[in-house]
Amino acid sequence: MEARAHTGRLDELLHEVRRQMSRGAGADPRPVLDWLGRQIDADVALVGGAGAVETSTARFPRQILPSLEPTLARLSGGQMAAAATETGDLQVRLEALGSHAPRPVLVVAGASAPTREAASLVSHAGSLIALLDRAQDADTTFRGYQYKARQLRFAVFSALLAGDLTLARRMTTGAVPALLDAARLRVYLLHCTPEDRDRLAQTYQDGSGYHGTGLMVHCPAFKEHLICLVADRAADGSDDESADETGGRFGDEPDTDPHDSADDPETAHGQGAVLRRLVRDNPLYALGISSPYPLGATAEAYGQALHALAAARHTPERMAAYLGRTPLVPLLPHTEAGTWARALLRPLGSTPRATLDITRLAVTFPRSAVARLLDISRNTVSHHLSRVEATLGLDLGEVRTRAALDLAFCLTGGQPDGGFGSEGGFGSAGGFGARGARPVPTLEELFRTEPAHAWAREFLSPLQDTRGRDLHTTLGAWIDANTDAQRTARHLGLSRNTVRAHLRAAEHLLSRDLLTTGSGIHDLVHALHIAGLHPAD
């Protein structure tokens, strides 16, 4: 009968352990101490390696601890495993827990020495507290590993965005992700809940912290975005998107479409197929897919995926591949465009690199997103931008100014250079070179070329239908209102919701992100600007 009661008590103890393990909130020894105190009619405390009480039953007599300090020190240091002593009217039993010094010590104080059964319960309770503590340590270590792996993946992504493949490989010495050995990649941008992106990145992670031949990266700026870099299998004819052998599970269930085409992301095997299946199975997800790009052009692929995602959110399938269009920059007259860009950026020649990097991001993304992306405060971002505004004499709060500045950065590779130009030059007035030998063209002069007009016509052509004319008018008014939907609505006599509905429809038709990150607004600004100009004769 006594043995059955003892077994029942141990079952209660194990039930408490199971309860704590299942809730995933970390180990809490207090319920175990309370249970033990009730079972053996004593007060119990858990004393840490530094000699302080970590937790205890409510009536534990802490005044006895000073007299126990020599014994506690020997137990914590590993010189003893257990001890029994008296202090005043109390019988005290002490047991060291764990195997690594300094060890915590379980202290039991009662009116009488514990019976053999009670001593057994004390030992069992102590062992389970030690196991809970080790489980918590393991969980903390695991979470730390996941966080560091996530940071490293983002660092690799950042190096690829900057086109620095050597830096990406140096950061991963000893465990280079298979992605860095690919000739080309696609960026799949998955829109999902923040909780799901944590789960997905962990579910498909391999033993090295990567994702087989892919890489899942938490976007720090937009918490609903999971950036997925996927090796493009068409680069060398091999099936890079089939199930890999690196231990990852990101590509272990390939599609079986017999009409697979390497150039079609909708029918690619493996990792891309997993992402598409996730979208099909979850109505809250959406997926934007870039064209294949060399690894050094990851930034361009990411930009395409942003635009594709904006279009995908307005399709029944919630998936879209980027509709390729020729960019504006290579269509502008090379020499004249370079002269204009260098003239505009010339005052920034002595500006710190950090300020330039922040400015390049801030002309495209909201300031709050830039702050999250760079892990700095929004006030710091504003401080850097104020310096640039004062230097250039421009207002970066104006969408047309940001579009012009972004175009200049694209034309110069982000490196301010006085070159042949003078300060200024994107307004209606031109300028002259340092020696007066060559005038600095205006932006309007660059835009009056026939290639620029052809680009603008192609860009805006999806809007040319019965409904599209309304969209065209809304977009023009929206840019005139500095992308303020409320001002646009007042000007057009529409509701704000109608304006936003027009903007969402335009995102789909133009395949440009206008509302989430705003990364497609600059193309819209330039296309509308060009469309309002007469071509040069």
C-alpha positions in Angstrom: 0.0 0.0 0.0 2.8 2.3 0.9 4.6 1.6 -2.3 1.5 2.3 -4.3 1.1 5.7 -2.5 4.8 6.5 -3.3 4.2 5.6 -6.9 1.2 7.9 -7.0 3.2 10.7 -5.6 5.8 10.3 -8.3 3.1 10.3 -11.0 1.9 13.6 -9.6 5.5 14.9 -9.9 5.8 13.7 -13.5 2.5 15.3 -14.3 3.8 18.6 -13.2 7.0 18.1 -15.3 4.8 17.2 -18.4 2.7 20.3 -17.8 5.7 22.6 -17.7 7.3 21.0 -20.8 4.1 21.2 -22.8 3.4 24.9 -22.1 6.8 26.0 -23.6 7.1 28.9 -21.2 10.4 27.8 -19.5 11.1 25.9 -16.3 9.4 27.0 -13.1 10.6 25.1 -10.0 8.2 26.8 -7.6 5.3 24.4 -8.2 7.6 21.4 -7.7 8.8 22.9 -4.4 5.2 23.6 -3.2 4.3 20.0 -4.1 7.3 18.6 -2.3 6.6 20.7 0.8 3.0 19.4 1.0 4.1 15.8 0.6 6.8 15.8 3.3 5.4 18.5 5.6 8.5 20.7 5.4 9.6 24.0 3.8 11.8 23.9 0.8 14.1 26.4 -1.0 16.3 26.3 -4.1 19.5 28.2 -3.5 21.5 29.3 -6.5 25.2 28.8 -7.1 25.9 32.4 -5.7 24.2 31.5 -2.4 20.9 33.5 -3.0 17.5 31.9 -2.8 16.1 31.6 -6.3 12.6 30.4 -5.2 11.1 28.8 -2.1 7.9 27.8 -0.4 6.1 30.6 1.3 7.2 29.9 4.9 10.8 28.8 4.3 12.9 30.2 7.2 15.6 32.2 5.3 17.2 33.2 8.6 18.9 29.8 8.7 20.9 30.3 5.5 23.8 32.2 7.1 24.6 29.3 9.3 24.5 27.0 6.3 26.9 29.0 4.2 30.0 26.7 4.6 27.9 23.6 3.7 26.2 25.3 0.8 29.6 26.4 -0.6 31.0 22.8 -0.5 27.8 21.4 -2.1 27.7 24.1 -4.8 31.4 23.7 -5.5 31.1 19.9 -6.1 32.9 18.7 -3.0 29.8 17.1 -1.6 26.6 15.7 -3.1 24.3 15.9 0.0 24.3 16.8 3.7 22.1 16.7 6.8 22.4 19.1 9.7 20.5 20.8 12.5 20.0 24.6 13.0 18.0 25.6 16.0 14.9 23.5 16.2 15.0 22.5 12.5 16.3 19.4 10.8 17.9 20.4 7.5 18.7 18.3 4.5 20.7 19.7 1.6 21.2 18.2 -1.9 23.2 19.5 -4.8 21.6 19.5 -8.2 23.2 19.0 -11.5 26.8 18.3 -12.4 28.3 21.6 -13.3 29.7 23.9 -10.6 28.5 26.2 -9.2 25.5 23.9 -8.6 22.2 25.0 -7.2 21.3 23.4 -3.8 17.9 22.1 -2.7 17.4 22.9 1.0 14.7 21.2 3.0 13.9 22.4 6.6 11.4 20.6 8.9 10.6 19.8 12.5 12.0 16.3 12.2 14.5 14.5 9.9 12.8 13.2 6.7 11.8 9.6 6.6 13.4 7.3 4.0 10.4 7.8 1.7 10.5 11.6 2.2 14.2 11.6 1.4 13.5 9.7 -1.7 10.9 12.2 -2.8 13.4 15.0 -2.1 15.9 13.3 -4.4 13.3 12.7 -7.1 12.1 16.3 -6.9 15.7 17.6 -7.0 16.5 15.4 -10.1 13.5 16.7 -11.9 14.2 20.3 -11.1 17.7 19.7 -12.5 16.3 18.2 -15.6 13.8 21.1 -16.0 16.8 23.5 -15.6 18.8 21.6 -18.2 15.8 21.6 -20.6 15.5 25.4 -20.1 19.2 25.9 -20.8 18.9 23.7 -23.9 15.8 25.7 -25.0 17.7 29.0 -24.4 20.7 27.7 -26.3 18.4 26.6 -29.2 16.6 30.0 -29.4 20.0 31.7 -29.3 21.2 29.5 -32.2 18.1 30.2 -34.2 18.5 33.9 -33.7 22.2 33.9 -34.6 21.4 31.7 -37.7 18.7 34.2 -38.7 21.2 37.1 -38.3 23.8 35.3 -40.4 21.3 34.6 -43.1 20.4 38.2 -43.2 24.0 39.2 -43.3 24.6 36.9 -46.3 21.5 38.4 -48.0 22.8 42.0 -47.3 26.1 41.1 -48.9 24.4 39.7 -51.9 22.2 42.9 -52.1 25.4 44.9 -52.2 26.8 42.6 -54.9 29.7 41.5 -52.7 29.9 37.7 -53.2 33.4 37.5 -51.7 32.1 39.0 -48.4 29.1 36.6 -48.4 31.5 33.7 -48.7 33.9 35.0 -46.1 31.0 35.4 -43.6 30.1 31.7 -44.0 33.6 30.2 -43.9 33.3 26.5 -42.9 29.6 26.3 -43.7 29.1 28.0 -47.1 25.5 27.8 -48.2 24.9 25.9 -51.4 23.2 29.0 -52.8 26.6 30.8 -53.1 27.7 28.1 -55.5 24.8 28.7 -57.9 25.2 30.7 -61.0 21.8 32.3 -60.8 19.0 32.7 -58.3 15.4 33.8 -58.1 13.9 35.8 -55.3 10.6 34.5 -54.0 8.9 37.0 -51.7 6.4 35.4 -49.5 3.7 37.5 -47.7 2.6 35.7 -44.5 1.9 36.3 -40.9 4.9 37.2 -38.7 4.3 34.1 -36.6 4.3 31.8 -39.6 7.5 33.2 -41.1 9.3 32.1 -37.9 7.8 28.7 -38.1 8.5 28.3 -41.9 12.1 29.4 -41.6 12.7 26.9 -38.8 10.7 24.1 -40.4 12.7 24.1 -43.7 16.1 24.9 -42.1 18.8 22.3 -42.5 21.5 21.3 -40.0 23.9 24.1 -41.0 21.3 26.9 -40.4 20.5 27.4 -44.1 17.8 25.9 -46.3 19.5 23.5 -48.7 20.1 25.3 -52.0 17.9 28.2 -50.8 17.9 30.8 -48.1 14.9 32.0 -46.1 15.5 35.5 -44.7 13.3 37.5 -42.3 12.7 41.0 -43.8 13.5 43.4 -40.9 11.6 46.2 -42.5 8.3 44.5 -43.2 7.3 41.9 -40.7 4.9 40.1 -43.1 7.7 39.4 -45.6 9.8 36.2 -45.8 12.5 36.7 -48.5 13.4 33.3 -50.1 16.5 33.1 -52.3 16.3 30.0 -54.4 19.1 28.7 -56.7 17.9 28.7 -60.3 18.4 25.2 -61.7 18.5 26.4 -65.3 21.9 28.0 -64.9 23.9 24.8 -65.7 21.1 22.4 -66.7 21.1 20.6 -63.4 18.1 20.3 -61.2 19.1 22.6 -58.4 15.5 22.9 -57.3 15.0 19.2 -56.8 15.4 17.5 -53.4 18.8 18.4 -52.1 21.2 16.3 -50.2 22.2 18.8 -47.5 19.7 17.6 -44.9 17.2 20.4 -45.6 13.5 19.9 -46.1 13.0 23.0 -48.3 12.9 21.0 -51.5 11.9 17.5 -50.5 8.5 17.4 -52.3 9.0 18.3 -56.0 6.1 18.9 -58.3 5.5 16.1 -60.8 4.3 18.2 -63.7 5.7 16.4 -66.8 5.7 19.7 -68.7 8.3 21.3 -66.4 10.1 24.2 -68.0 13.3 25.5 -66.4 12.5 29.1 -67.3 9.0 29.0 -65.9 8.9 29.7 -62.1 5.3 28.4 -62.0 6.5 24.9 -63.0 9.9 24.7 -61.3 10.7 21.8 -59.1 11.6 21.7 -55.4 11.9 24.8 -53.3 9.8 27.1 -55.5 7.2 24.4 -55.6 7.1 24.2 -51.8 6.5 28.0 -51.6 3.7 27.9 -54.2 2.1 25.0 -52.4 2.1 27.0 -49.2 0.3 29.8 -50.9 -2.3 27.5 -52.4 -3.0 26.0 -49.0 -3.2 29.2 -47.1 -5.6 32.0 -48.3 -3.7 34.6 -46.2 -0.4 34.1 -48.2 0.8 35.7 -51.4 3.9 35.1 -53.4 6.0 37.3 -55.8 8.6 35.7 -58.0 11.5 37.4 -59.8 13.2 36.5 -63.0 16.5 34.5 -62.7 19.5 36.8 -62.0 23.2 36.3 -61.3 24.0 36.3 -57.6 25.7 39.7 -58.0 22.4 41.2 -59.1 20.3 40.0 -56.1 19.1 43.6 -55.5 17.5 43.7 -58.9 15.9 40.3 -58.3 14.6 41.5 -54.9 13.1 44.6 -56.5 11.3 42.5 -59.1 9.9 40.2 -56.4 8.5 43.3 -54.5 6.7 44.4 -57.7 5.5 40.9 -58.4 4.1 40.5 -54.9 2.2 43.7 -55.2 0.5 42.3 -58.3 0.0 38.9 -56.8 -2.1 40.2 -53.9 -4.7 41.2 -56.4 -5.0 37.9 -58.3 -7.2 34.9 -57.4 -4.1 32.7 -57.2 -2.2 35.2 -55.0 1.0 34.3 -57.0 2.7 36.3 -59.7 6.0 36.2 -61.6 7.5 39.6 -62.6 6.4 40.9 -65.9 9.7 41.9 -67.4 9.9 45.4 -68.8 12.9 47.3 -70.0 14.1 49.7 -67.2 14.3 53.4 -67.9 17.9 54.0 -67.0 19.6 52.3 -70.0 17.3 54.1 -72.4 18.4 57.6 -71.4 21.3 59.2 -73.4 24.3 57.9 -71.6 26.6 60.9 -71.6 23.9 63.5 -70.9 22.2 61.4 -68.2 25.6 60.9 -66.4 26.3 64.6 -66.6 22.9 65.5 -65.1 23.2 62.9 -62.3 26.7 63.9 -61.3 25.7 67.6 -61.3 22.7 66.8 -59.0 24.8 64.7 -56.6 28.0 66.8 -56.7 27.3 68.5 -53.4 27.3 65.1 -51.6 30.9 64.4 -52.6 32.1 64.7 -49.0 29.1 63.2 -47.3 29.8 60.2 -45.1 29.1 56.8 -46.6 26.6 56.0 -43.9 24.5 59.0 -44.8 24.6 58.1 -48.5 23.5 54.5 -47.7 20.6 55.7 -45.6 19.6 58.2 -48.2 19.6 55.6 -51.0 17.2 53.5 -48.9 15.1 56.4 -47.7 14.3 57.7 -51.2 12.6 54.3 -51.9 11.4 53.0 -48.5 9.5 54.7 -45.6 11.8 56.1 -43.0 10.4 53.7 -40.3 11.3 50.7 -42.6 14.8 52.1 -43.1 15.2 52.3 -39.4 14.2 48.7 -38.9 16.3 47.5 -41.8 19.4 49.2 -40.4 18.5 48.6 -36.7 18.8 52.3 -35.9 16.2 54.8 -34.6 13.9 56.7 -36.9 15.3 59.9 -35.4 18.8 58.9 -36.6 17.4 58.3 -40.1 15.8 61.7 -40.1 19.0 63.4 -38.9 21.0 61.9 -41.8 18.3 63.0 -44.3 18.1 66.5 -42.9 21.8 66.8 -43.6 21.3 65.7 -47.2 18.4 68.1 -47.6 20.4 71.0 -46.4 23.4 70.0 -48.6 21.2 69.7 -51.8 18.7 72.3 -51.0 15.9 69.8 -51.6 12.9 68.5 -49.8 13.0 64.7 -49.6 9.4 64.8 -48.5 8.4 65.4 -52.1 7.9 62.3 -54.1 9.2 63.9 -57.4 12.4 64.9 -55.6 12.9 61.4 -54.3 12.3 59.9 -57.7 14.8 62.3 -59.3 17.4 61.6 -56.6 16.9 57.8 -56.9 17.4 58.1 -60.7 20.6 60.0 -60.2 21.9 57.4 -57.7 21.0 54.6 -60.3 22.9 56.5 -63.0 26.0 57.0 -60.9 26.0 53.7 -59.0 25.4 55.6 -55.8 28.7 57.4 -55.9 28.5 61.2 -56.0 30.9 62.6 -58.4 31.2 66.2 -59.5 32.4 65.2 -63.0 31.6 67.7 -65.6 28.4 69.0 -63.9 27.5 71.8 -61.7 25.2 71.8 -58.8 21.5 71.5 -59.5 20.0 70.4 -62.7 16.8 68.4 -62.3 14.5 71.4 -62.6 13.5 73.3 -65.7 16.8 75.2 -65.8 20.0 73.8 -67.1 23.6 74.6 -66.2 27.1 74.6 -67.5 30.2 72.5 -66.9 33.0 73.6 -64.7 34.7 75.2 -67.7 31.5 76.4 -69.3 32.3 74.0 -72.2 29.3 71.7 -71.8 25.8 72.5 -70.6 24.2 70.4 -67.9 21.0 69.0 -69.4 17.8 69.1 -67.5 15.7 66.1 -66.6 13.1 67.3 -69.1 15.7 67.2 -71.8 16.6 63.6 -70.9 13.0 62.6 -70.9 12.1 64.2 -74.3 14.0 61.4 -76.2 12.0 58.9 -78.2 13.3 55.9 -76.2 12.0 57.5 -73.0 8.6 58.2 -74.6 8.4 54.6 -75.9 9.2 53.4 -72.4 6.5 55.6 -70.8 3.9 54.5 -73.3 4.6 50.8 -72.6 4.6 51.4 -68.9 1.2 53.2 -68.9 -0.4 51.1 -71.6 -2.2 48.7 -69.2 -4.2 51.6 -68.0 -5.6 52.5 -71.4 -9.2 51.0 -71.3 -12.6 52.2 -70.1 -11.7 51.6 -66.4 -8.1 52.4 -67.0 -8.8 56.1 -67.8 -10.1 56.5 -64.3 -7.0 54.9 -62.9 -4.8 57.1 -65.0 -6.5 60.2 -63.7 -6.3 58.9 -60.1 -2.6 58.1 -60.4 -1.8 61.5 -61.8 -3.8 63.3 -59.0 -2.2 61.0 -56.4 1.3 62.0 -57.5 0.3 65.7 -57.7 -0.9 65.3 -54.1 2.5 63.9 -53.1 0.9 60.4 -52.7 -1.6 61.6 -50.1 -4.8 59.5 -50.7 -7.0 61.9 -48.6 -5.9 65.0 -50.6 -6.3 63.0 -53.8 -9.8 62.0 -52.8 -10.8 65.6 -52.1 -9.4 66.8 -55.4 -11.2 64.2 -57.4 -14.4 64.2 -55.4 -14.0 60.6 -54.5 -13.9 58.7 -51.2 -10.5 57.8 -49.8 -11.4 54.1 -50.1 -12.1 54.5 -53.8 -8.8 56.1 -54.3 -7.0 53.3 -52.6 -9.0 50.7 -54.6 -7.8 52.5 -57.8 -4.3 52.3 -56.5 -4.5 48.6 -55.7 -5.9 48.0 -59.2 -3.1 50.0 -60.7 -0.5 47.9 -58.7 -1.9 44.8 -60.4 -2.0 46.3 -63.9 1.4 47.9 -63.8 3.1 45.2 -61.7 4.5 47.8 -59.4 4.4 48.1 -55.7 2.8 51.4 -54.9 1.3 51.0 -51.4 3.4 48.5 -49.3 6.9 49.7 -49.8 6.3 52.3 -52.5 9.3 50.9 -54.5 7.3 51.2 -57.7 6.3 54.9 -57.3 9.4 56.3 -59.0 8.7 54.5 -62.3 5.2 55.9 -62.1 6.5 59.4 -61.4 8.9 59.2 -64.4 6.3 57.7 -66.8 3.7 60.4 -66.0 6.4 63.1 -66.3 7.5 61.8 -69.7 3.9 61.4 -70.9 3.3 65.1 -70.2 6.2 66.2 -72.3 6.5 66.7 -76.1 9.1 64.5 -77.7 12.2 66.4 -79.1 12.1 66.9 -82.8 
